[in-house]
C-alpha cells in the first residue's frame, strides 16, 4: 500500500479526539515531571482527565506515587487526592504512553559547554513517544527551544511511522510560561500560546489547554509559537542587562542606581522598571536568548544585541567579587582567608531552584581567591557544587553573622531575618537593595 500524503484531516479521527478533549475523557501523558511537567500533570488531573506522568528519574516517579512533592508550587496535599482517585499516575515505562490521547513533552533544554543548544532531552523524549505512537494522538512540545524544532525533530519521527501530520496524528508547540514561586500567576491564569502544524492541530491543542487555562492564544505555526517564548525571555535578558550596565556605570559615577530606577519609573509611559542583580539564574533567561542567537547564526545573521546582553549579565558575579575584594581591602583584609557568608543560593526569591544560580559562580570565584565560604538558604539545605563537592546551609544566627568578614545578600528570600542581619553583621554587600529601607544597625551596608 502506498503512503498517504493528503494533509486533509481524517474527520472521524479529528472528531473522536475533539470529543474526548471536550468531555475530559481523554488520557493525558506528560513526559518530564519537573518544574513544568508536574504542575501541568496536576492541573489536568484536577480538571478530571486521567494523567500518566512519565520520567526517566526513578526517584521522581517514586516521590510522586507516594504523594511526596519535590516542586514547591505543588504541595503534597495536591498530589495525594489525585493519586487516591487514580486520576494521576507516574511511571518510568514509556510504553505506558501508548493509550494516551495526548502526550505533552516537558523536558529541559540546557546549553552545552560550547553554548550551543542541547536538544538531547527532546530527542530522547520524542523517541519514547514515537515508540508507542498511534493514529488519533495529539503530540505537543512545551520545552523551550529554537524556532523550527517541532517540525525538524518531531515531525520526521511521526512521518517515519507512516502517519501524516494533521491527518492521522496532530502536532503542535505550546511554550511553557511557568514562573516558579509566583503565587499570582499560575498554570490556570497564565495565557497559553499554541501553534500547530495544521489548523486542525492548532484547534485540538487549543481545545486541550482550554480545559485548564483561562485564555489560549492560537498562532499560525509551531515556529511562531517557539519564537514567542524566545522573544519573551530575550526581552527580559536584554532589559536586565541594561539595568546591570546602569548599575556598573552608576557605581563608577558614585550614583545610587536604585534611586535612579525608582525615580525613572514614576514616568507613566515609555519606561518599564528592571533591576540589577548579582547575575542571571534559572533555566530560561540565561539560555533561551542563546538558542535564538545560535539559530540566527545558522542563517548567517549575528544577533549582536543578544550576545552583548549575555556578556553583561554573565559579568555580574565578577563585579560582585570585585566589590567584595574592594570592601575587604578597605578594612585591611583580603579575600584569601576571609569568612564570607552568602545569603540565598536559589536563583530567585522564595524558590528551591538553584539551576544556573549566580551564587554558584560567586562561590567558584571566591574559592579561587581562597575565601572561606558558607551559605544560608532556608529553601536549599544542601548545595551540590559538582559531583564531588557539596555545601550545607548554616543557621542564620548572631554568631554566624558576627563571624563573617563579609555577608553577601544574593537572594532576597522573604523569610530571611533582615533585622538580625543589619543588627549583627559587620559588612554586607546588598546585591538586591533589600536592606536600604531598614533601620541602620551594626552592619556597614554597601550597594551593588
GIURUR-V740976 format. One line per field, one symbol per residue. ss: DSSP state (H for helix, E for strand, - for the rest). psi: psi as a letter, one per 30 degrees, with the letter a starting at -180 (. if undefined). Layout:
ss = ???
psi = ???
This chain:
ss = ----------HHHHHHHHHHHH----EEEEE-----HHHHHHHHHH---EEEEE---HHHHHHHH----------HHHHHHHHH---EEEE--HHHH----EEEE-----E-----E--HHHHHHHHHHHH------EEEE-------HHHHHHHHHHHH----E---EEEEE------------------EEEEE--HHHHHHHHHHHH-----EEE---HHHHHHHHHHHHHHHHHHHHHHHHHHHHHHHH---HHHHHHHH--------------------HHHHHHHHHHHHHH-----HHHHHHHHHHHHHHHHHHHHHHHHHHH--------EEEEE--------------HHHHHHHHHHH---EEEEE-----EEE-----EEE-----HHHHHH--EEEE--------HHHHHHH--EEEE-------------EEEE-
psi = klkkfkgkkjeeeeeeeeeeeefhflkkkjjjhbfeeeeeeeeeeefflkkjkkkfjeeeeeeefggjkgkefjlefeeefeeefgfklklfjffffefkekkkkillilklfghlkjgeeeeeeeeeeeegklkglkkkkfkkalkfeeffeeeeeeffgglkkfeekkklkjkkgkjkfjfejaeegkkkkkjleleeeeeeeeeeffffkfkkjklfleeeeeeeeeeefeeeeeeeeeeeeeeeeeeefhkjeeeeeeeeffkglgkkklklaflkalfdefeefeeeeeeeefggkjieeeeeeeeeeffeeeeeeeeeeeeeefggllejfkjkjkjkflflkhlfkgkgkfeeeeeeeeeeghljkllkjffiekjjelffkllkklkjleeeeffkekkjjejikffkieeeefeflekkjjfghffeflkkbfkjkkl.
